[in-house]
Amino acid sequence: MTTPYFSKRNLRFLLFEVFNAGQLTHYPYFEAHDRETFNLVLESAAQIADTLMHPYLRDIDKNQPELKDGKVTVHPKIREYLTAMGEAGLIGAGFSFEHGGQQLPELINASVSFILMAANNGMMYIGLTSGAAHLIASFGTPELQETYVPNMLSGKWQGTMALTEPQAGSSLSDVMTTAVPQPDGSYKIKGQKVFISAGDHDASDNIIHLMLARIEGAPKGTKGISLFVVPKYRPDGNGGFTDNDVTSTGVYHKMGQKGVPAMHLTMGERDDCIGWLVGQPHQGLPYMFQMMNEARIGVGMTAAAIATAAYYAALQYAKERPQSRRLNEKNLLDAPQTPIINHPDVRRMLLFQKAVVEGSLSILLECSRLSDLIHVTEGEERETYQLLLDLLTPIAKTYPSEMGVQSVSQSMQTLGGYGYTEDFPIEQLYRDIRITPIYEGTTGIQAQDLLGRKVTMKGGKATQLLFAEIRRIIAEASTHDDLKPYADRLEGELKRIHDVTMSLLPFAGQGDYERFLADATLYLELYSIVTIAWQWLKQAVVAKQALLTQNPQGDELAFYEGKLHTMKYFFHYEVPKTLGLAKRLQDTEVLTIVSEKELAL
């Protein structure tokens, strides 16, 4: 029997019961859709995942990209996959009709990504293409849009985001790639980029880099960075294409996600690399942040998907693997062995995984819904949704990534020694997920973003709005006697966040940002636990209503009761971690800031 890699029932629960995707079709922009079209899209994605992706999970990991004679070869199934996604209209499904898309809500697009990445995250290509094409469609000239967007959305051309440089790493203010204006309005590009995912491969006919570079004479720092379209092959003016002097200098061989080439690229070795400016000069970073924020949520979704696949592998194994007897039956040696799922410690590990993966998917879909509402509202209402999304983005990127690593570790632990072998997929998934806390801004960067920018922006308005949303769920939960204790506990956690924040803000007011942000990662962890607790209480309220009004039986009864049980697990096992985090964050003794007295590390 094939191991399931995600739960269609849980996805439907979140989409249609918790987040009510059908409500979005009341807005004119989404009115071409209904629940039936949403389900057709999800089934189309599942069909591609089942036939072109999941069967090749191990094979793509074993046969990683190779750079030979200047060309990068990838697994042949990747071209089939990209073609199928293009033909199904799934690469640009969220684009407007005007740009060749289906105007599908991000709530559904994100669910498609979840299905695909749960099936085989070693085929992580289309999210990059979609994000790059969206930048061109948003800020590029009509000529750039006409030249690049259709071929990218068809699956024929790959898109990338080319930010990182050898000397700069995550510090984009130190970008040194140069752009020299040419008489025809184009620019000559010269420099190097590293760790460019899908930066070159033979499964696409062209690679379109959305690249950060500095125009001659530009201001120093991030204010002098511009954004360019830099294709591998550029239009030659006669309807064809010519080599654009983008050289694949090296391919990094990675711990995981081996199906996706991570490239070292050199531009302009022959002084013949041409790029085209996207939008206005020196505005590259604000433009790129559109793609980066999309990518951050995409990384969170990839992490949630990988952890979900590992959880279902562990769950199936635990149901089928007999070992020992229950603790109260240890003396009954003639009794048959019991499946390990009946052992309390194994159930604890499985509940931890379920709590993490279903809580992670919930916060990610919350963000996707906010993105949709930003698109169809205006004025103060739109600002509210934007502030909420801005605040939640570092959490939606980090919690699924950091806790996903722990979740897959527990999946491996569930299998014991077998989990460490190649007989089961978990050892690969453990390798694959480890990059997600690093991709698109490390956890430390996300933490500084949350505490240093998002919590304080507009006088703390985003936090006020989020707390109001959480209190709305607290009020709903409080109407049910068995949920009220958890509602009260969540209210107490909001006070804890407030108290911790108030103890840290004076350091920012004094200009001591190093002290203010020294333990920002712990602050992010604290904030994330409370945010996921909100998502679990939200799910519990919906499940409780279903139990009271629908009289579910069999599998449906077990599903809803499982939701309530997992919510309780999260509040009893995960939420108490905030006590230790808050104690450390409010501790006056500092141990990580460099002092004049040099200490050995």
matplotlib code that plots the C-alpha trace (Angstrom):
import matplotlib.pyplot as plt

x = [0.0, 1.3, 1.9, -0.3, 1.8, -0.9, -4.5, -7.1, -9.7, -7.6, -7.0, -10.7, -11.4, -9.1, -10.1, -13.8, -14.7, -12.1, -11.2, -14.4, -12.7, -16.1, -16.6, -13.8, -16.0, -18.3, -15.7, -15.8, -12.1, -12.8, -16.4, -15.4, -14.8, -16.8, -16.1, -16.3, -13.6, -11.5, -11.8, -11.0, -7.7, -6.8, -7.5, -5.5, -2.5, -3.0, -3.0, 0.3, 1.7, 0.7, 1.9, 4.9, 6.3, 5.8, 6.9, 10.3, 11.0, 14.0, 15.2, 15.4, 17.3, 19.8, 20.4, 21.2, 22.0, 25.4, 27.4, 29.4, 30.9, 29.0, 25.6, 23.5, 21.5, 18.6, 16.3, 14.3, 11.0, 11.5, 10.8, 7.7, 6.5, 7.1, 5.3, 2.4, 2.1, 2.2, -0.4, -2.7, -2.4, -1.1, 2.1, 0.3, -3.1, -3.1, -2.3, -5.0, -6.8, -5.0, -1.6, -2.7, -3.8, -7.0, -7.5, -7.5, -7.3, -3.9, -5.7, -6.1, -2.7, -1.0, -2.9, -1.6, 2.0, 1.4, 0.2, 3.1, 5.8, 4.4, 4.7, 8.3, 10.0, 13.0, 11.0, 10.8, 10.8, 7.5, 7.2, 10.4, 9.1, 5.7, 7.3, 9.7, 6.9, 4.8, 7.5, 7.8, 4.0, 3.8, 6.7, 8.1, 7.4, 4.8, 7.7, 9.2, 5.9, 5.1, 8.6, 8.9, 5.7, 3.8, 6.8, 7.4, 3.8, 3.7, 6.5, 8.9, 11.1, 12.4, 12.4, 14.8, 15.6, 19.3, 20.2, 23.0, 26.7, 29.8, 31.0, 27.5, 25.5, 22.2, 23.6, 22.1, 23.5, 26.8, 25.7, 28.4, 27.1, 27.2, 24.9, 26.2, 23.7, 23.7, 22.5, 19.5, 18.2, 19.5, 22.4, 25.6, 25.7, 28.9, 29.3, 28.6, 25.7, 25.6, 23.1, 20.7, 18.0, 17.1, 19.7, 20.5, 19.2, 18.2, 14.5, 13.8, 14.6, 15.6, 16.4, 15.1, 17.0, 15.4, 18.7, 19.8, 22.6, 24.0, 23.8, 27.1, 27.1, 24.2, 24.0, 25.7, 23.7, 20.3, 19.0, 21.3, 20.1, 18.1, 16.3, 17.0, 15.7, 18.8, 18.0, 20.3, 19.4, 18.5, 16.3, 18.6, 16.3, 15.4, 12.9, 15.5, 17.7, 21.4, 23.7, 23.7, 27.1, 25.6, 28.0, 27.3, 30.5, 29.6, 26.7, 26.5, 26.0, 23.7, 22.6, 19.0, 16.6, 19.0, 16.7, 17.0, 20.4, 21.8, 24.1, 27.1, 26.7, 29.1, 27.7, 29.7, 32.9, 33.0, 31.6, 28.4, 25.8, 22.7, 19.9, 16.8, 15.7, 12.5, 10.6, 12.6, 16.3, 17.4, 14.0, 15.1, 14.9, 11.3, 10.3, 12.2, 10.6, 7.3, 8.9, 10.8, 7.7, 5.9, 8.9, 9.1, 5.6, 6.4, 9.4, 7.1, 4.6, 7.5, 8.5, 5.0, 4.6, 7.8, 6.9, 3.5, 4.8, 7.2, 4.3, 2.1, 5.0, 5.5, 1.8, 1.4, 4.5, 3.2, -0.1, 1.6, 4.7, 4.1, 6.5, 6.2, 3.1, 1.3, 2.9, 0.1, 0.4, 4.2, 3.8, 1.5, 4.3, 1.9, -0.2, 0.5, 2.7, 0.8, 1.3, 3.6, 0.9, -0.5, 2.6, 2.1, 5.5, 4.9, 1.5, 3.2, 5.6, 2.7, 0.6, 3.6, 3.9, 0.2, 0.1, 3.1, 2.1, -1.6, -0.9, 1.7, -0.6, -3.3, -1.2, 0.1, -3.5, -4.4, -1.7, -2.8, -6.4, -5.0, -3.2, -6.4, -8.3, -5.5, -6.1, -9.9, -10.3, -9.4, -8.6, -8.6, -9.8, -7.0, -4.4, -5.7, -5.1, -1.7, -0.5, -1.7, 0.1, 3.3, 3.3, 2.5, 5.0, 8.1, 6.1, 4.6, 8.1, 9.9, 7.5, 6.9, 10.6, 12.1, 9.4, 9.2, 12.8, 11.9, 8.7, 10.6, 13.2, 10.3, 9.0, 12.4, 12.4, 9.0, 10.5, 13.6, 16.6, 14.6, 13.9, 17.7, 17.9, 17.0, 14.3, 11.9, 11.6, 12.1, 16.0, 15.6, 12.9, 15.0, 17.8, 15.4, 13.7, 16.9, 17.4, 14.1, 15.2, 18.0, 16.2, 14.9, 16.3, 17.5, 15.5, 17.7, 16.8, 13.1, 13.3, 14.9, 12.2, 9.4, 10.7, 12.7, 10.2, 6.8, 5.9, 6.8, 5.5, 2.7, 2.9, 2.2, -1.0, -0.3, 0.0, -3.2, -5.1, -3.7, -4.7, -8.2, -8.4, -7.2, -9.7, -12.5, -11.7, -11.3, -14.8, -16.2, -14.4, -15.6, -19.2, -18.3, -17.7, -15.0, -13.1, -13.3, -10.2, -8.1, -9.6, -8.7, -5.2, -4.7, -5.9, -3.2, -0.6, -1.5, -0.7, 2.6, 3.6, 2.6, 4.6, 7.7, 7.4, 7.1, 10.2, 12.2, 11.0, 12.9, 16.2, 15.0, 14.0, 17.5, 19.0, 20.6, 19.4, 22.0, 20.4, 16.9, 17.4, 19.9, 17.3, 14.9, 14.9, 13.5, 10.9, 9.9, 9.6, 7.4, 5.2, 4.9, 3.8, 1.0, 0.0, -0.2, -2.2, -4.7, -4.9, -5.5, -8.3, -9.8, -9.8, -11.2, -14.2, -15.1, -14.7, -16.8, -19.6, -19.5, -19.9, -22.8, -24.7, -23.8, -24.0, -20.9, -20.2, -17.3, -14.3, -15.9, -16.5, -12.9, -11.6, -13.4, -12.6, -9.0, -8.9, -10.1, -7.6, -4.7, -5.7, -5.6, -2.1, -0.8, -2.0, -0.8, 2.6, 3.7, 2.2, 3.9, 7.2, 6.3, 7.1, 10.8, 11.0, 9.4, 11.7, 14.8, 13.6, 12.9, 16.2, 18.5, 21.7, 23.1, 25.4, 25.6, 26.7, 30.4, 32.1, 35.5, 36.5, 37.2, 35.8, 36.7, 34.0]
y = [0.0, 3.5, 5.7, 8.9, 12.1, 14.5, 14.5, 15.7, 15.7, 18.1, 20.4, 20.6, 21.3, 24.2, 25.6, 25.3, 25.0, 27.2, 29.8, 29.6, 29.8, 30.2, 33.6, 35.0, 34.3, 37.1, 39.6, 40.5, 39.6, 36.0, 35.6, 33.3, 30.6, 28.4, 25.5, 23.1, 24.9, 25.1, 21.3, 20.7, 22.7, 20.8, 17.4, 18.5, 19.3, 16.0, 14.1, 15.6, 15.0, 11.4, 10.5, 12.8, 13.7, 11.3, 8.1, 9.8, 11.2, 8.9, 8.8, 12.6, 12.6, 10.0, 11.6, 15.2, 18.0, 17.9, 20.7, 19.4, 21.4, 24.5, 22.8, 21.7, 18.5, 17.6, 14.6, 14.1, 14.0, 17.6, 18.8, 16.6, 18.1, 21.7, 21.1, 19.5, 22.3, 24.9, 23.0, 22.8, 26.5, 26.0, 28.1, 31.4, 30.4, 33.3, 35.9, 38.1, 37.2, 40.1, 38.4, 34.9, 33.7, 32.3, 34.9, 32.0, 33.0, 32.6, 30.4, 27.8, 28.4, 27.9, 24.7, 23.5, 24.3, 22.3, 19.2, 19.4, 19.9, 17.1, 14.8, 15.7, 18.9, 18.1, 19.5, 23.0, 25.0, 26.6, 28.9, 30.6, 31.1, 32.3, 34.8, 36.2, 36.5, 38.3, 40.9, 41.5, 41.7, 44.1, 46.5, 45.7, 47.6, 46.2, 45.0, 43.0, 41.6, 40.5, 39.0, 37.0, 36.4, 34.1, 31.8, 31.6, 30.8, 28.1, 26.2, 26.7, 29.3, 29.2, 32.2, 32.9, 35.5, 36.3, 38.3, 36.6, 37.3, 35.6, 38.5, 39.7, 36.7, 38.0, 41.5, 43.0, 46.4, 44.9, 43.8, 44.6, 43.4, 46.4, 47.7, 50.2, 52.1, 51.6, 54.0, 51.7, 51.9, 48.5, 47.9, 45.9, 43.6, 42.3, 40.3, 37.0, 35.4, 32.3, 29.8, 30.6, 27.9, 26.6, 29.0, 26.9, 23.6, 21.7, 21.3, 24.8, 26.5, 29.7, 31.0, 34.4, 35.9, 38.7, 40.2, 42.9, 45.1, 48.6, 51.2, 53.2, 56.1, 54.7, 55.5, 53.1, 50.6, 49.2, 52.5, 52.1, 48.7, 48.3, 45.3, 43.8, 41.1, 39.2, 36.2, 33.3, 33.9, 37.4, 38.5, 39.1, 41.6, 39.3, 37.1, 34.7, 34.5, 34.7, 33.8, 36.5, 35.9, 34.3, 31.5, 28.6, 28.6, 25.9, 23.8, 23.3, 19.7, 20.0, 18.0, 17.8, 19.1, 17.6, 17.8, 21.6, 22.9, 25.7, 27.7, 29.9, 32.3, 34.7, 37.6, 39.5, 37.5, 38.5, 42.0, 41.0, 40.4, 42.6, 43.3, 45.4, 47.6, 46.7, 49.7, 52.8, 53.0, 52.3, 50.8, 47.2, 46.1, 47.3, 45.5, 42.4, 42.3, 41.5, 38.3, 37.7, 38.0, 35.6, 33.3, 33.4, 32.1, 29.6, 28.3, 27.9, 26.0, 23.8, 23.0, 22.2, 20.0, 18.0, 17.6, 16.4, 13.8, 12.6, 12.5, 10.3, 7.9, 7.7, 7.4, 4.5, 2.7, 3.2, 1.6, -1.4, -2.1, -4.5, -4.3, -5.3, -5.1, -2.2, -1.1, -2.6, -5.9, -6.4, -9.6, -11.2, -12.6, -14.9, -11.9, -10.8, -7.7, -4.5, -1.9, 0.8, 3.5, 2.1, 3.1, 6.5, 7.9, 7.0, 8.7, 11.8, 11.9, 11.5, 14.2, 16.5, 16.0, 16.4, 19.6, 21.1, 20.2, 21.0, 24.2, 25.2, 24.7, 26.7, 29.8, 29.6, 29.5, 32.4, 34.4, 33.3, 34.5, 37.8, 38.2, 37.6, 40.2, 42.7, 42.2, 42.9, 45.6, 49.2, 51.9, 51.2, 47.6, 46.9, 48.5, 46.2, 43.1, 44.3, 45.0, 41.6, 39.9, 41.9, 40.9, 37.2, 36.6, 36.0, 33.6, 31.8, 31.4, 30.4, 28.3, 25.6, 25.6, 25.4, 23.2, 21.2, 20.2, 19.0, 17.3, 15.3, 14.4, 12.9, 11.1, 9.4, 8.7, 7.0, 4.5, 3.9, 2.5, 2.0, 5.7, 6.3, 4.0, 4.5, 1.9, 4.7, 8.3, 10.0, 10.2, 12.0, 14.3, 15.1, 16.2, 18.1, 20.2, 21.4, 24.2, 25.8, 27.7, 29.2, 29.9, 33.4, 35.0, 32.9, 32.5, 35.2, 37.6, 36.8, 37.4, 40.8, 41.6, 40.7, 42.4, 45.2, 46.3, 44.5, 44.7, 48.4, 49.7, 52.3, 52.4, 48.7, 48.8, 45.4, 43.7, 45.4, 44.2, 40.6, 40.5, 41.7, 38.8, 36.3, 37.7, 37.2, 33.5, 33.5, 34.9, 32.2, 29.4, 30.8, 29.9, 26.2, 24.9, 22.4, 25.1, 27.9, 26.8, 27.0, 30.4, 31.7, 30.4, 32.0, 35.3, 34.9, 34.3, 37.6, 39.3, 37.5, 38.7, 42.2, 42.2, 40.8, 43.4, 46.2, 45.0, 45.1, 48.3, 50.7, 49.4, 50.5, 53.8, 54.3, 53.4, 50.2, 48.0, 45.3, 44.7, 45.1, 42.4, 40.2, 37.5, 38.3, 34.7, 33.6, 36.4, 35.0, 31.6, 32.9, 34.9, 31.9, 29.5, 31.8, 32.4, 28.7, 28.3, 30.8, 28.7, 25.5, 27.2, 28.5, 24.9, 23.6, 26.0, 24.8, 21.2, 21.7, 23.3, 20.4, 17.9, 19.8, 20.4, 17.7, 14.5, 13.1, 9.3, 7.0, 8.6, 12.1, 11.8, 10.6, 13.5, 16.2, 14.6, 14.3, 18.1, 18.8, 16.3, 17.8, 21.3, 20.1, 18.5, 21.8, 23.8, 21.2, 20.4, 23.3, 26.4, 25.9, 26.5, 30.2, 30.3, 29.6, 31.9, 34.8, 34.3, 34.5, 37.5, 39.4, 38.4, 41.3, 39.3, 39.4, 36.6, 36.9, 40.5, 41.0, 42.9, 44.4, 41.3, 38.6, 35.2, 31.9, 30.2]
z = [0.0, -0.9, 2.0, 1.9, 1.9, 2.9, 4.1, 1.6, 4.5, 6.6, 3.6, 2.8, 6.5, 6.5, 3.2, 3.4, 7.1, 8.8, 6.2, 4.1, 0.7, -1.0, 0.6, -1.7, -4.8, -3.7, -4.7, -8.4, -8.9, -7.9, -9.1, -12.0, -9.5, -7.1, -4.8, -7.8, -9.7, -6.5, -6.1, -9.8, -9.4, -6.3, -8.0, -11.0, -8.8, -6.9, -10.2, -11.3, -7.8, -7.8, -11.3, -12.1, -8.7, -5.8, -7.6, -8.3, -4.8, -4.2, -7.9, -8.1, -4.8, -6.1, -9.5, -8.6, -11.1, -12.7, -14.4, -17.4, -20.3, -19.1, -19.1, -16.1, -16.5, -14.2, -13.9, -17.1, -15.2, -14.2, -17.8, -17.9, -14.7, -15.8, -19.0, -17.3, -14.8, -17.6, -19.7, -16.6, -16.1, -12.6, -12.8, -13.2, -11.9, -9.5, -12.2, -13.7, -16.8, -18.5, -17.8, -18.9, -15.4, -13.9, -11.1, -8.6, -4.9, -3.2, -0.7, -3.4, -5.1, -1.7, -1.3, -4.7, -3.6, -0.4, -2.3, -4.8, -2.2, 0.0, -3.0, -3.9, -2.7, -4.9, -7.8, -6.3, -9.5, -10.4, -7.3, -8.4, -11.9, -10.7, -8.3, -10.9, -13.5, -11.0, -10.5, -14.2, -14.5, -11.6, -12.4, -15.8, -19.1, -21.5, -23.7, -20.8, -19.9, -23.5, -23.9, -20.7, -18.8, -21.3, -21.8, -18.0, -17.2, -19.9, -18.2, -21.1, -19.3, -15.7, -13.4, -10.5, -7.8, -8.0, -4.8, -2.9, -3.7, -2.3, -0.2, 0.9, 2.0, 3.5, 3.7, 0.6, 1.3, 0.2, -3.3, -5.8, -9.1, -11.5, -14.2, -16.8, -18.9, -22.6, -25.4, -26.1, -22.6, -21.6, -19.1, -19.1, -16.1, -14.4, -11.2, -9.4, -7.7, -5.5, -4.2, -7.1, -6.9, -10.4, -11.7, -14.7, -16.0, -19.2, -18.3, -19.5, -22.8, -21.0, -17.5, -16.5, -13.6, -11.6, -10.5, -8.0, -9.2, -8.6, -11.4, -11.8, -9.4, -7.3, -3.6, -1.1, 0.8, 0.0, -1.4, -4.4, -5.5, -8.7, -10.2, -13.6, -15.9, -17.0, -19.2, -20.0, -23.7, -24.7, -27.7, -30.7, -32.4, -35.3, -33.5, -32.1, -29.0, -28.4, -25.5, -22.9, -21.2, -18.0, -17.1, -14.8, -12.8, -10.3, -8.9, -5.2, -4.0, -1.1, 2.0, 0.7, -2.0, -4.4, -7.4, -7.6, -8.8, -6.6, -8.9, -8.8, -11.7, -13.3, -15.5, -18.0, -18.3, -22.0, -21.3, -23.1, -20.4, -20.9, -18.4, -18.5, -15.7, -13.9, -12.6, -11.4, -10.7, -7.0, -6.1, -6.6, -3.0, -2.4, -5.6, -4.7, -1.3, -3.1, -4.3, -1.1, 1.1, -1.3, -1.2, 2.6, 2.9, 0.1, 2.2, 5.2, 3.0, 1.7, 5.2, 6.3, 3.3, 3.9, 7.6, 6.6, 4.3, 7.1, 9.6, 7.4, 6.9, 10.6, 11.3, 8.9, 10.3, 13.9, 13.0, 11.3, 13.4, 16.3, 19.2, 22.9, 25.0, 26.6, 29.8, 32.0, 30.2, 30.5, 32.5, 29.9, 27.7, 25.9, 24.7, 21.1, 20.6, 20.2, 17.4, 18.6, 18.1, 21.4, 23.4, 25.2, 24.1, 20.4, 20.7, 22.2, 19.2, 16.7, 18.4, 18.4, 14.6, 14.0, 16.1, 14.2, 10.7, 10.9, 13.0, 10.4, 7.4, 9.2, 9.8, 6.2, 4.8, 7.1, 5.4, 2.0, 2.8, 4.0, 0.7, -1.2, 0.9, 0.3, -3.4, -3.3, -0.7, -0.3, 2.2, 5.9, 5.4, 3.1, 5.4, 8.2, 6.2, 5.0, 8.6, 9.7, 6.8, 7.4, 11.1, 10.4, 7.6, 9.7, 11.8, 8.8, 7.4, 10.6, 12.7, 10.0, 9.2, 12.7, 14.2, 10.9, 11.4, 14.9, 13.6, 11.0, 13.6, 15.7, 12.6, 12.3, 16.1, 15.7, 13.2, 15.4, 13.5, 10.4, 10.1, 9.7, 6.7, 3.0, 3.3, 4.3, 3.0, 6.3, 6.2, 2.9, 4.2, 7.2, 4.9, 2.7, 5.4, 7.1, 4.5, 5.2, 8.4, 6.2, 2.9, 2.2, 5.3, 8.2, 11.5, 13.0, 10.2, 10.6, 14.3, 13.9, 11.3, 13.7, 16.9, 15.2, 12.6, 12.5, 16.2, 16.5, 13.1, 13.2, 17.0, 17.4, 15.4, 13.7, 17.1, 18.3, 15.2, 15.7, 19.3, 18.4, 15.9, 18.5, 21.1, 18.6, 18.6, 22.4, 22.7, 20.4, 22.2, 25.6, 24.7, 24.9, 28.5, 27.4, 25.3, 27.8, 29.8, 26.6, 25.7, 29.1, 28.8, 25.4, 26.9, 29.5, 26.8, 25.1, 28.4, 28.5, 25.0, 26.0, 29.2, 27.5, 24.7, 27.2, 29.0, 25.8, 24.1, 26.5, 25.0, 21.5, 22.9, 24.3, 20.9, 22.3, 19.4, 20.1, 23.5, 22.2, 19.5, 21.3, 22.0, 19.1, 18.0, 21.4, 21.1, 17.7, 19.2, 22.0, 19.6, 17.2, 19.9, 20.9, 17.2, 16.5, 19.7, 18.2, 15.0, 17.0, 19.1, 15.8, 14.4, 17.7, 17.6, 14.0, 15.0, 18.1, 16.0, 13.6, 16.4, 17.8, 14.6, 12.1, 14.1, 12.4, 12.4, 11.7, 10.2, 10.3, 14.0, 14.6, 12.4, 14.4, 17.8, 16.6, 16.1, 19.6, 21.1, 19.2, 20.2, 23.8, 23.2, 21.9, 24.9, 27.4, 25.8, 23.6, 25.1, 28.5, 26.7, 26.7, 30.5, 30.0, 27.0, 28.8, 31.8, 29.6, 27.6, 30.8, 32.4, 33.0, 32.6, 29.1, 27.9, 24.1, 23.4, 22.8, 25.7, 26.1, 28.1, 25.5, 26.4, 24.8, 22.8]

ax = plt.figure().add_subplot(projection="3d")
ax.plot(x, y, z, "-o")
ax.set_aspect("equal")
plt.show()
